[in-house]
């Protein structure tokens, strides 16, 4: 049949078209049947005359019809078939592959469901493979230079997983294979976190705990109106190793005698002072901050390095660079701080200044005399030598720093110290870096706020207004704020509460000092099979910074044998609640730099609760270590002193006696023995009775016969071998 010269009629209501085998191949097209019948691109000369609204209705109608149709039958209505016309030849085609329809119609419901399930499973597996490959690519193909992370402090497995962009289960499995059992909410210390990160190819930068939301670099203070900005006083922090003369230097600058008032001769808290010094023709105001040099106060030193403008690194000429000196140098380099080196104690005999300079140069602190950028000032704080040169060097740096402040801004600055005073209540010492602080202002810091009730300046005078670059004592906070945090003044209490709410939502409240100790129970000595004893602690101190230092120093004590668990820490005196907690948990109460009420002491004695009082951190640490050592069970070294063989056995009223001959060395009463039968250990115990003939003896030597009896062993047999040991107690170590 040929259709070339014949008219082609359009079918108005086609029911079924099986095949058009007579159609020339060059005009044929392939059509695939999808689960929904779709309209083909409009190449037709016929106008379908559907509006947009009508098309949408039709689409919905088609969907509902497809749902209602039976699988085993074919329904083709006029509205389901859209016709096209080839422009070259007028051949009518339906956009339906009828063969595919017939095949699908023969499938049962059951088979179709199975196919769908298989398809879904296949898709899920493919998705998992894709995600796994992407995860591997993220973690294995990234250049190591982009894989540096900061470990601030102890953190949970979930937080570590977020940092490393790994599933928590992966980290848990990794630690489990190393013998460390943790959960997703388990807190791990920096050592464990660093090890995990390094296993996955990360470069770890370990820093002491800094709340990132509260980092506040005074060199980057925003001044909203530069036309009214004014110069502000620099904050100069004196940092260095313990006993290198930091406080003595500050005494020399202030003509004071602070060092004579310090308990134990060491600084144990942050102190700030204002100094006016004549520079040229005008007085320059400088804020000095004195810091502790003891290892335990690293958090205080770090906090000061975050808020300072200039660091005075003090090095004793007779002692050179020490661990805390290196720590300070790291802070200087990390924060890129302007630095002046004060080489102290030059008045001492046989000091080698060049050696100090060489040590500093090896740590990238190079003097200007050797082509570097750091000024080195040789001073004697005790003899007040070159103090003026040091102050001049500080003032010479000020023009390059361009320290500005906006007097019209609401007051803002840094909290230096906070504590609970028995008479004053909650006391906060702070430095104002912008604006003015007035009595009655609403002040907010971290998760607390208050209304200023009283202001006391650095000279001890009560004022109603504190200016920029002032060190001020504030009363009025509703609770003790965290030291080192940023504060600001707001207009209303509602605004203060909103800021606190945002802070709580965005800050990590689980990173507290208590967790630093109590979470370590499963993180020390993972492979030991012995039970770890726990020493519960309750700490009461005068200042928040003191508590931080105490907890930090406790965390450095090895705890593989005795675990420290801090139940509570707080400011202020010991209360009845503290006594009840200590009584119920058998905790030790530590009181630092506070007095203890006599009534509390009497009640503690009745409850048999131990309260220990300290004013110097050295004494506190020695006491805790000694207390932990007393809790450790003694361990012994076994030294072989003799061997014997059982020859005969006989019973007596008190038990069974083994008649032995000493083959080597000696047997000794109360010695530890091991009994072997056919080279297999069958008993270990103590010789409770040793006789030679009928006499009780203390020792029996080689080639002599004796009777051996052990209180809890009667199963002797002839030819048993005995090895005797003398026990020597080992020195206890943590």
C-alpha positions as CSV (number, residue, x, y, z in Angstrom):
1,X,0.0,0.0,0.0
2,X,1.3,3.5,-0.8
3,X,0.1,6.7,0.7
4,X,2.3,9.1,-1.2
5,X,-0.5,10.5,-3.5
6,X,-3.4,9.8,-1.2
7,X,-5.2,12.2,1.1
8,X,-4.6,11.7,4.8
9,X,-7.6,12.1,7.1
10,X,-7.3,13.0,10.7
11,X,-9.0,10.5,13.0
12,X,-11.2,12.4,15.4
13,X,-11.7,9.6,17.9
14,X,-8.9,7.0,17.5
15,X,-9.3,3.9,19.7
16,X,-6.1,2.0,19.2
17,X,-3.2,2.0,16.8
18,X,-1.2,-1.1,16.8
19,X,1.5,-0.5,14.2
20,X,2.2,1.7,11.2
21,X,4.6,-0.7,9.4
22,X,4.0,1.0,6.1
23,X,5.4,4.3,7.2
24,X,8.7,5.2,5.6
25,X,11.7,4.9,8.0
26,X,12.9,8.4,7.3
27,X,9.7,9.8,8.8
28,X,9.6,7.5,11.8
29,X,10.3,8.7,15.3
30,X,10.8,6.8,18.6
31,X,8.6,7.7,21.5
32,X,9.2,6.5,25.1
33,X,6.4,6.0,27.4
34,X,6.8,7.6,30.8
35,X,4.6,7.0,33.8
36,X,2.7,10.2,33.0
37,X,1.5,11.1,29.5
38,X,3.1,14.3,28.6
39,X,2.5,16.8,25.8
40,X,5.2,16.8,23.1
41,X,6.7,20.1,21.8
42,X,4.2,21.9,19.7
43,X,5.2,21.3,16.1
44,X,1.6,21.0,14.9
45,X,-0.3,23.2,12.6
46,X,-3.4,22.7,14.7
47,X,-4.2,25.1,17.5
48,X,-5.0,23.3,20.7
49,X,-6.8,26.3,22.0
50,X,-6.0,25.7,25.6
51,X,-5.6,28.6,28.0
52,X,-3.0,28.4,30.8
53,X,-5.7,27.7,33.3
54,X,-7.2,25.0,31.2
55,X,-3.8,23.3,30.8
56,X,-3.3,23.2,34.5
57,X,-6.8,21.7,35.0
58,X,-6.1,19.1,32.3
59,X,-2.8,18.2,34.0
60,X,-4.5,17.6,37.3
61,X,-7.2,15.7,35.6
62,X,-4.7,13.4,33.9
63,X,-3.0,12.6,37.2
64,X,-6.2,11.6,38.9
65,X,-7.2,9.4,36.0
66,X,-3.9,7.7,36.0
67,X,-4.4,6.9,39.7
68,X,-7.9,5.5,39.2
69,X,-7.2,3.3,36.1
70,X,-6.8,-0.4,36.5
71,X,-3.4,-1.8,35.7
72,X,-4.7,-4.6,33.6
73,X,-6.7,-2.5,31.1
74,X,-5.8,0.2,28.6
75,X,-7.9,3.4,28.5
76,X,-7.2,5.8,25.7
77,X,-9.6,8.6,25.4
78,X,-9.7,11.5,23.0
79,X,-8.3,14.0,25.5
80,X,-5.4,11.7,26.3
81,X,-4.0,11.6,22.8
82,X,-2.4,14.6,21.3
83,X,-1.8,14.6,17.6
84,X,1.2,16.0,15.7
85,X,1.6,16.6,12.0
86,X,4.9,16.2,10.2
87,X,5.5,19.3,8.1
88,X,6.9,17.3,5.2
89,X,4.4,14.5,5.1
90,X,1.0,14.5,6.7
91,X,1.4,11.3,8.7
92,X,-0.6,11.2,11.9
93,X,1.2,9.8,15.0
94,X,0.2,9.2,18.5
95,X,3.0,10.0,21.0
96,X,2.5,6.7,22.6
97,X,4.7,3.6,22.2
98,X,1.9,1.1,22.2
99,X,4.3,-1.9,22.6
100,X,5.5,-0.4,25.9
101,X,1.9,0.0,27.0
102,X,1.1,-3.6,26.3
103,X,4.2,-4.8,28.2
104,X,3.4,-2.7,31.2
105,X,-0.2,-3.7,31.2
106,X,0.8,-7.4,31.6
107,X,2.7,-6.7,34.8
108,X,1.0,-7.6,38.0
109,X,0.6,-5.3,40.9
110,X,2.9,-7.5,43.0
111,X,5.7,-7.3,40.4
112,X,5.4,-3.6,40.1
113,X,5.7,-3.2,43.8
114,X,8.8,-5.4,43.9
115,X,10.3,-3.3,41.1
116,X,9.6,-0.1,43.0
117,X,11.2,-1.4,46.2
118,X,14.3,-2.6,44.3
119,X,14.6,0.8,42.6
120,X,14.3,2.6,45.9
121,X,17.0,0.3,47.5
122,X,19.2,0.9,44.5
123,X,18.8,4.6,44.8
124,X,19.5,4.6,48.5
125,X,22.7,2.6,48.0
126,X,23.9,4.8,45.3
127,X,23.2,7.9,47.4
128,X,25.2,6.4,50.3
129,X,28.1,5.6,47.9
130,X,28.0,9.1,46.6
131,X,28.0,10.7,50.1
132,X,30.8,8.3,51.2
133,X,32.9,9.2,48.2
134,X,32.3,12.9,48.7
135,X,33.2,12.6,52.4
136,X,36.4,10.7,51.6
137,X,37.2,13.3,48.9
138,X,36.7,16.1,51.4
139,X,39.0,14.5,54.0
140,X,41.6,12.8,51.8
141,X,42.1,15.1,48.8
142,X,42.2,18.5,50.6
143,X,45.6,20.0,50.8
144,X,47.0,19.8,54.4
145,X,47.6,23.5,54.4
146,X,43.8,24.0,54.4
147,X,43.3,21.4,57.1
148,X,44.4,23.3,60.2
149,X,42.1,23.5,63.1
150,X,42.2,25.1,66.5
151,X,41.6,23.0,69.6
152,X,40.5,25.5,72.2
153,X,40.0,23.2,75.1
154,X,38.2,20.1,76.1
155,X,35.3,19.3,73.8
156,X,32.6,16.7,73.1
157,X,33.0,14.0,70.4
158,X,30.1,15.7,68.6
159,X,31.9,19.1,68.6
160,X,35.1,17.4,67.5
161,X,33.3,15.7,64.6
162,X,31.9,19.1,63.5
163,X,35.4,20.6,63.5
164,X,36.8,17.6,61.5
165,X,33.7,17.3,59.2
166,X,33.5,13.6,60.1
167,X,30.6,11.5,61.4
168,X,30.7,11.1,65.2
169,X,30.5,7.4,64.8
170,X,33.7,7.4,62.8
171,X,35.6,9.1,65.7
172,X,34.0,6.9,68.3
173,X,35.0,3.8,66.3
174,X,38.6,5.1,65.9
175,X,38.9,5.7,69.7
176,X,37.3,2.4,70.5
177,X,40.0,0.6,68.4
178,X,42.6,2.3,70.6
179,X,40.9,1.1,73.7
180,X,39.1,4.4,74.5
181,X,35.4,4.0,75.1
182,X,33.5,7.3,74.6
183,X,30.0,8.4,73.7
184,X,28.9,11.2,71.4
185,X,28.4,13.6,74.3
186,X,31.6,12.5,76.1
187,X,34.1,15.3,76.7
188,X,37.7,14.6,75.7
189,X,40.7,16.7,76.6
190,X,43.0,18.4,74.1
191,X,45.5,15.5,74.1
192,X,42.9,13.0,72.9
193,X,41.3,15.5,70.5
194,X,44.6,16.4,69.0
195,X,45.5,12.8,68.5
196,X,42.2,12.1,66.7
197,X,42.7,15.1,64.4
198,X,46.2,14.2,63.5
199,X,45.1,10.7,62.6
200,X,42.9,12.2,59.9
201,X,45.7,14.4,58.6
202,X,44.8,17.7,60.3
203,X,47.4,20.2,61.6
204,X,46.3,21.1,65.1
205,X,46.8,24.5,66.7
206,X,46.3,24.0,70.5
207,X,45.4,27.1,72.3
208,X,44.1,27.5,75.9
209,X,40.4,28.1,76.3
210,X,39.2,31.4,74.7
211,X,35.6,32.1,74.2
212,X,35.6,33.2,70.6
213,X,32.5,35.3,71.1
214,X,34.3,37.2,73.8
215,X,37.6,37.8,72.1
216,X,38.2,41.5,72.1
217,X,41.2,43.0,70.6
218,X,41.6,46.6,71.8
219,X,43.7,47.5,68.8
220,X,40.6,46.9,66.6
221,X,38.0,49.0,68.6
222,X,35.6,50.6,66.2
223,X,35.2,54.4,66.4
224,X,31.9,55.3,64.9
225,X,32.7,59.1,64.5
226,X,36.3,59.7,63.7
227,X,35.8,63.5,64.0
228,X,35.2,63.2,67.7
229,X,37.6,60.3,68.4
230,X,40.2,60.9,71.1
231,X,43.5,59.3,72.1
232,X,43.2,56.7,74.7
233,X,45.8,55.4,77.2
234,X,47.7,52.3,76.2
235,X,47.2,49.0,78.2
236,X,50.7,47.7,79.0
237,X,50.9,44.2,80.4
238,X,54.0,42.9,82.2
239,X,54.6,39.2,81.4
240,X,57.3,36.8,82.2
241,X,58.4,33.8,84.3
242,X,57.8,33.6,88.1
243,X,60.4,35.5,90.2
244,X,61.8,37.4,87.3
245,X,60.8,40.7,88.9
246,X,57.5,41.8,87.3
247,X,55.8,43.2,90.5
248,X,59.1,44.7,91.6
249,X,59.4,46.5,88.3
250,X,55.8,47.8,88.7
251,X,56.7,49.0,92.2
252,X,59.7,50.9,90.8
253,X,57.4,52.5,88.2
254,X,54.8,53.5,90.8
255,X,57.1,54.1,93.7
256,X,55.1,51.6,95.7
257,X,55.8,48.5,97.7
258,X,53.2,46.0,96.4
259,X,55.7,43.1,96.5
260,X,56.1,43.4,100.3
261,X,52.4,42.8,100.7
262,X,52.1,39.6,98.5
263,X,51.6,36.4,100.4
264,X,54.5,34.0,99.7
265,X,56.3,36.6,97.6
266,X,54.4,35.7,94.4
267,X,51.6,37.3,92.4
268,X,48.5,35.2,92.3
269,X,46.0,37.5,90.6
270,X,45.7,40.2,88.0
271,X,46.3,43.7,89.2
272,X,45.9,46.9,87.2
273,X,47.2,50.4,87.9
274,X,47.1,53.9,86.3
275,X,50.4,55.8,85.9
276,X,50.9,59.4,84.7
277,X,54.4,60.0,83.3
278,X,55.9,63.2,81.9
279,X,56.8,62.6,78.3
280,X,58.2,65.7,76.7
281,X,55.9,68.6,77.7
282,X,52.8,66.6,78.6
283,X,51.8,63.8,80.9
284,X,50.9,60.5,79.3
285,X,48.6,58.1,81.1
286,X,49.5,54.4,81.0
287,X,47.5,51.5,82.3
288,X,49.8,48.8,83.7
289,X,48.6,45.2,84.3
290,X,50.6,42.9,86.6
291,X,50.2,39.2,86.0
292,X,51.2,36.0,87.8
293,X,54.2,34.1,86.5
294,X,53.4,30.7,88.0
295,X,52.6,27.9,85.6
296,X,49.1,27.5,87.0
297,X,48.1,31.0,86.0
298,X,48.5,30.5,82.2
299,X,44.8,31.3,81.6
300,X,45.3,34.7,83.3
301,X,48.4,35.4,81.1
302,X,46.5,34.4,78.0
303,X,43.6,36.6,78.9
304,X,45.9,39.6,79.4
305,X,47.6,39.0,76.1
306,X,44.2,39.3,74.4
307,X,43.4,42.7,75.8
308,X,46.8,44.4,75.9
309,X,48.3,47.0,73.5
310,X,51.9,46.6,74.5
311,X,53.7,43.7,76.2
312,X,56.7,44.2,78.4
313,X,58.5,40.8,78.4
314,X,60.6,40.7,81.5
315,X,63.6,38.3,81.6
316,X,65.9,37.9,84.6
317,X,69.5,38.4,83.5
318,X,70.7,35.7,85.9
319,X,68.1,33.1,84.9
320,X,67.5,33.5,81.2
321,X,64.5,32.1,79.3
322,X,62.3,29.8,81.2
323,X,59.1,27.8,80.3
324,X,56.7,30.7,81.1
325,X,58.9,33.1,79.1
326,X,58.6,30.8,76.1
327,X,54.8,30.7,76.7
328,X,54.6,34.5,76.6
329,X,56.7,34.7,73.4
330,X,54.1,32.4,71.8
331,X,51.3,34.7,72.9
332,X,53.2,37.7,71.5
333,X,53.7,36.0,68.1
334,X,50.1,34.6,68.0
335,X,48.5,38.0,68.6
336,X,51.2,40.0,66.8
337,X,51.7,42.3,69.8
338,X,54.1,45.2,70.1
339,X,56.8,44.1,72.6
340,X,59.5,45.7,74.7
341,X,62.0,43.4,76.4
342,X,63.1,44.4,79.8
343,X,66.2,42.5,80.9
344,X,66.0,42.8,84.7
345,X,68.5,42.2,87.5
346,X,71.4,43.7,85.6
347,X,72.8,44.8,89.0
348,X,73.7,41.2,89.8
349,X,77.3,40.0,89.4
350,X,78.4,37.9,86.4
351,X,75.3,38.3,84.3
352,X,75.6,37.6,80.5
353,X,73.3,40.0,78.6
354,X,74.5,38.8,75.2
355,X,73.4,35.2,76.1
356,X,69.9,36.5,76.9
357,X,69.8,38.3,73.6
358,X,70.9,35.1,71.8
359,X,68.2,33.0,73.5
360,X,65.5,35.6,72.5
361,X,66.8,35.7,69.0
362,X,66.5,32.0,68.7
363,X,62.8,32.5,69.5
364,X,62.3,35.2,66.8
365,X,62.6,38.2,69.3
366,X,65.5,40.2,67.8
367,X,66.9,43.4,69.3
368,X,67.1,46.6,67.2
369,X,70.9,46.5,67.9
370,X,71.1,43.3,65.8
371,X,68.8,44.5,63.1
372,X,65.5,43.5,64.6
373,X,62.4,45.4,65.5
374,X,62.2,44.9,69.3
375,X,63.6,47.3,71.8
376,X,65.7,45.8,74.6
377,X,66.0,47.8,77.8
378,X,68.4,46.7,80.5
379,X,66.9,47.6,83.9
380,X,67.2,46.9,87.6
381,X,63.8,47.0,89.2
382,X,65.3,46.7,92.7
383,X,67.9,49.6,92.1
384,X,65.5,51.5,89.9
385,X,68.0,51.6,87.0
386,X,66.8,52.7,83.5
387,X,63.1,52.9,84.6
388,X,62.8,56.2,82.7
389,X,64.2,54.6,79.5
390,X,61.5,51.9,79.7
391,X,58.7,54.4,80.1
392,X,60.1,56.5,77.2
393,X,60.2,53.4,75.0
394,X,56.5,52.8,75.8
395,X,55.6,56.3,74.9
396,X,57.7,56.2,71.7
397,X,55.5,53.4,70.4
398,X,52.2,55.2,70.9
399,X,52.1,57.2,67.6
400,X,52.5,54.1,65.5
401,X,49.7,52.3,67.4
402,X,47.1,55.1,66.9
403,X,45.0,54.1,69.9
404,X,41.6,55.9,69.6
405,X,38.4,55.9,71.5
406,X,34.9,57.3,71.0
407,X,33.7,59.3,74.0
408,X,30.1,59.4,72.8
409,X,29.6,55.6,72.6
410,X,28.0,53.6,75.4
411,X,30.7,52.5,77.7
412,X,32.5,49.2,76.8
413,X,35.7,47.5,77.8
414,X,37.1,44.4,79.5
415,X,36.4,42.7,82.9
416,X,39.8,42.2,84.6
417,X,38.7,40.5,87.8
418,X,35.5,39.6,89.6
419,X,35.0,38.3,93.1
420,X,32.6,38.1,96.1
421,X,33.4,40.4,99.0
422,X,31.8,39.7,102.4
423,X,31.0,43.3,102.9
424,X,30.6,44.8,99.4
425,X,29.0,41.8,97.7
426,X,29.7,41.2,94.0
427,X,32.8,43.3,93.0
428,X,34.0,43.7,89.4
429,X,37.2,45.4,88.4
430,X,37.2,46.5,84.7
431,X,38.9,48.8,82.3
432,X,36.9,51.2,80.1
433,X,38.0,51.4,76.5
434,X,35.2,53.4,74.9
435,X,32.6,55.8,76.3
436,X,31.8,56.8,79.8
437,X,30.4,54.7,82.6
438,X,27.9,56.3,85.0
439,X,26.2,55.3,88.2
440,X,22.8,53.9,87.2
441,X,23.9,52.6,83.8
442,X,22.8,49.1,82.8
443,X,25.8,47.0,82.2
444,X,25.9,43.5,80.5
445,X,28.7,40.9,80.1
446,X,28.3,37.4,78.9
447,X,25.4,35.7,80.7
448,X,24.9,38.3,83.4
449,X,24.0,42.0,83.8
450,X,23.3,44.6,86.4
451,X,22.7,48.2,87.2
452,X,25.8,50.2,88.4
453,X,25.3,51.1,92.0
454,X,28.8,52.3,92.9
455,X,32.0,53.3,91.1
456,X,35.4,53.4,92.8
457,X,38.5,54.6,90.9
458,X,42.1,53.2,91.1
459,X,42.9,55.6,94.0
460,X,40.1,54.2,96.1
461,X,37.8,57.3,95.7
462,X,34.1,56.9,95.0
463,X,33.0,58.6,91.8
464,X,29.8,59.0,89.9
465,X,31.4,58.8,86.4
466,X,34.3,56.9,85.0
467,X,36.1,58.1,81.9
468,X,37.8,56.4,79.0
469,X,41.0,54.5,79.9
470,X,40.0,54.2,83.5
471,X,40.4,51.2,85.8
472,X,37.3,51.1,87.9
473,X,35.7,49.0,90.6
474,X,32.0,48.4,89.9
475,X,29.2,47.2,92.3
476,X,25.8,46.2,90.9
477,X,26.1,43.0,88.9
478,X,23.4,40.5,89.7
479,X,25.8,37.6,89.5
480,X,29.6,37.3,89.1
481,X,30.7,37.8,85.4
482,X,33.4,35.8,83.8
483,X,36.8,37.5,83.9
484,X,38.3,38.5,80.6
485,X,35.0,39.0,79.0
486,X,33.8,42.1,77.1
487,X,31.2,44.3,78.7
488,X,29.0,47.1,77.3
489,X,26.3,49.5,78.5
490,X,22.8,49.2,77.1
491,X,19.8,51.4,77.4
492,X,17.2,49.0,78.9
493,X,17.0,45.8,80.9
494,X,15.1,44.3,78.0
495,X,18.0,44.9,75.7
496,X,20.4,43.4,78.3
497,X,18.2,40.3,78.6
498,X,18.1,39.9,74.8
499,X,21.9,40.0,74.6
500,X,22.2,37.4,77.3
501,X,19.8,35.1,75.5
502,X,21.7,35.4,72.3
503,X,24.9,34.8,74.2
504,X,23.5,31.6,75.8
505,X,22.2,30.3,72.4
506,X,25.5,30.9,70.5
507,X,28.1,30.2,73.2
508,X,29.1,26.7,74.3
509,X,27.9,26.5,77.8
510,X,29.2,22.9,78.3
511,X,32.9,24.1,78.1
512,X,33.1,24.9,81.8
513,X,35.8,24.3,84.3
514,X,34.0,21.6,86.1
515,X,34.0,19.4,83.0
516,X,37.8,19.8,82.8
517,X,38.1,17.5,85.7
518,X,35.0,15.5,86.1
519,X,35.0,14.4,82.4
520,X,38.4,12.9,82.6
521,X,37.4,9.7,84.4
522,X,37.3,7.6,81.2
523,X,40.2,9.5,79.6
524,X,43.1,8.5,81.8
525,X,44.9,5.2,81.7
526,X,42.5,3.5,79.2
527,X,44.1,0.1,79.2
528,X,44.3,-0.4,83.0
529,X,42.1,-3.1,84.4
530,X,42.3,-1.7,88.0
531,X,39.5,0.3,89.5
532,X,40.4,4.0,89.6
533,X,39.8,5.7,92.9
534,X,38.1,9.0,92.9
535,X,38.8,12.1,95.0
536,X,35.9,14.4,95.1
537,X,36.6,18.1,95.6
538,X,34.7,21.2,96.5
539,X,36.6,24.5,95.8
540,X,35.8,27.8,97.4
541,X,37.9,30.8,96.5
542,X,38.0,34.6,96.6
543,X,38.2,35.4,92.9
544,X,37.0,33.8,89.6
545,X,40.5,34.0,88.2
546,X,41.8,32.1,91.3
547,X,39.3,29.3,90.6
548,X,40.4,29.1,87.0
549,X,44.0,28.8,88.1
550,X,43.3,26.2,90.7
551,X,41.3,24.0,88.3
552,X,43.9,24.4,85.5
553,X,46.7,23.3,87.8
554,X,44.6,20.4,89.0
555,X,44.1,19.2,85.5
556,X,47.8,19.0,85.0
557,X,48.2,16.4,87.7
558,X,48.5,12.8,86.4
559,X,45.3,10.9,87.2
560,X,45.9,7.4,86.0
561,X,45.6,6.0,89.6
562,X,43.5,8.6,91.4
563,X,40.8,10.6,89.6
564,X,40.1,14.1,90.6
565,X,36.4,14.9,90.4
566,X,35.3,18.5,91.1
567,X,31.8,18.5,92.4
568,X,31.4,22.2,92.9
569,X,33.4,25.5,92.7
570,X,32.3,28.9,93.6
571,X,33.2,32.3,95.1
572,X,32.6,33.1,98.8
573,X,32.8,31.3,102.1
574,X,31.9,27.7,102.9
575,X,28.2,27.3,103.4
576,X,26.1,24.6,105.1
577,X,25.1,23.4,101.6
578,X,28.8,22.8,100.9
579,X,29.1,20.8,104.1
580,X,26.1,18.6,103.3
581,X,27.4,17.9,99.8
582,X,30.8,17.0,101.2
583,X,29.3,14.7,103.8
584,X,27.2,12.8,101.3
585,X,29.9,12.4,98.7
586,X,33.0,12.1,101.1
587,X,34.4,15.2,99.3
588,X,37.4,17.3,100.4
589,X,36.6,21.0,100.7
590,X,39.4,23.4,99.5
591,X,39.3,27.0,100.7
592,X,41.6,29.4,99.0
593,X,42.4,32.9,100.3
594,X,39.2,33.0,102.4
595,X,38.4,32.8,106.1
596,X,36.3,30.0,107.6
597,X,33.5,30.7,110.0
598,X,33.9,29.0,113.4
599,X,30.4,27.6,113.2
600,X,31.2,25.9,109.9
601,X,34.4,24.5,111.4
602,X,32.5,23.0,114.3
603,X,29.9,21.5,112.1
604,X,32.5,20.1,109.8
605,X,34.2,18.4,112.8
606,X,30.9,16.9,113.8
607,X,30.2,15.5,110.3
608,X,33.9,14.4,109.9
609,X,34.2,16.6,106.8
610,X,37.8,17.6,105.9
611,X,38.3,21.4,105.2
612,X,41.7,22.5,104.0
613,X,42.7,26.2,103.9
614,X,45.4,27.7,101.6
615,X,46.7,31.1,100.6
616,X,49.6,30.0,98.3
617,X,49.1,27.9,95.3
618,X,52.4,25.9,95.8
619,X,51.1,24.6,99.2
620,X,47.7,23.8,97.7
621,X,49.2,21.7,94.9
622,X,51.6,19.8,97.2
623,X,48.7,19.0,99.6
624,X,46.5,17.6,96.8
625,X,49.4,15.5,95.4
626,X,50.2,14.2,98.9
627,X,46.6,13.4,99.6
628,X,46.3,11.5,96.3
629,X,49.5,9.5,97.0
630,X,48.0,8.4,100.4
631,X,45.0,6.9,98.5
632,X,47.2,4.8,96.2
633,X,47.5,1.1,97.3
634,X,51.1,0.1,97.9
635,X,52.8,-1.8,95.1
636,X,55.8,-4.2,95.7
637,X,58.7,-5.6,93.8
638,X,59.3,-9.3,94.3
639,X,62.8,-10.5,94.9
640,X,63.5,-14.3,94.8
641,X,65.3,-15.3,98.0
642,X,65.1,-19.1,97.9
643,X,63.6,-22.3,96.6
644,X,62.5,-25.6,98.3
645,X,60.9,-28.9,97.5
646,X,58.1,-30.6,99.4
647,X,59.1,-34.1,100.6
648,X,56.4,-35.1,103.0
649,X,53.1,-34.0,104.3
650,X,51.5,-34.3,107.7
651,X,48.5,-32.9,109.5
652,X,48.4,-30.9,112.8
653,X,45.7,-29.3,114.7
654,X,46.1,-26.0,113.0
655,X,46.3,-27.3,109.4
656,X,48.6,-29.2,107.0
657,X,52.4,-28.9,107.2
658,X,54.7,-29.4,104.2
659,X,58.0,-31.0,105.1
660,X,60.5,-29.3,102.8
661,X,64.2,-29.2,102.0
662,X,65.7,-25.9,101.0
663,X,67.4,-26.3,97.6
664,X,68.8,-22.7,97.3
665,X,68.8,-19.5,99.2
666,X,66.5,-19.5,102.2
667,X,62.9,-19.6,103.3
668,X,61.7,-16.8,105.5
669,X,58.7,-16.4,107.8
670,X,56.1,-14.0,106.3
671,X,57.7,-14.3,102.9
672,X,55.6,-14.5,99.8
673,X,55.7,-18.0,98.2
674,X,54.6,-19.4,94.9
675,X,53.8,-23.2,94.8
676,X,54.3,-25.0,91.4
677,X,53.2,-28.5,90.5
678,X,54.5,-29.8,87.2
679,X,55.6,-26.3,86.3
680,X,52.1,-24.9,86.8
681,X,51.4,-22.3,89.5
682,X,48.7,-23.6,91.9
683,X,49.0,-21.2,94.9
684,X,50.4,-17.9,96.0
685,X,50.4,-16.9,99.7
686,X,52.3,-16.0,102.8
687,X,54.3,-18.4,105.1
688,X,52.5,-18.1,108.4
689,X,54.5,-20.7,110.3
690,X,58.1,-21.9,109.8
691,X,59.6,-24.6,112.0
692,X,62.9,-26.5,112.2
693,X,62.3,-29.7,114.2
694,X,59.9,-28.4,116.9
695,X,61.2,-24.9,117.1
696,X,59.7,-21.8,115.5
697,X,62.3,-20.1,113.4
698,X,62.5,-16.9,111.3
699,X,64.7,-18.3,108.5
700,X,65.9,-21.7,107.2
701,X,68.9,-21.8,104.9
702,X,70.0,-24.0,102.0
703,X,70.3,-27.8,102.5
704,X,68.2,-27.7,105.7
705,X,64.9,-29.3,106.4
706,X,61.9,-27.4,107.7
707,X,58.1,-27.4,108.1
708,X,56.1,-24.9,106.2
709,X,52.5,-24.0,106.9
710,X,50.2,-21.4,105.2
711,X,47.0,-20.3,106.9
712,X,44.7,-20.6,103.9
713,X,46.3,-23.6,102.0
714,X,46.2,-27.3,102.8
715,X,46.5,-29.0,99.4
716,X,50.2,-29.8,99.6
717,X,51.6,-32.7,97.6
718,X,55.0,-34.4,97.5
719,X,57.4,-32.9,95.0
720,X,55.7,-29.5,94.9
721,X,58.2,-26.8,94.2
722,X,58.2,-23.6,96.4
723,X,59.7,-20.3,95.4
724,X,60.1,-17.7,98.2
725,X,60.1,-13.9,97.6
726,X,60.8,-10.9,99.7
727,X,58.6,-7.9,99.0
728,X,60.0,-4.4,98.7
729,X,57.5,-1.5,98.6
730,X,57.8,0.7,95.5
731,X,57.8,4.5,95.8
732,X,54.3,5.8,95.2
733,X,53.9,7.9,92.1
734,X,50.8,9.4,90.5
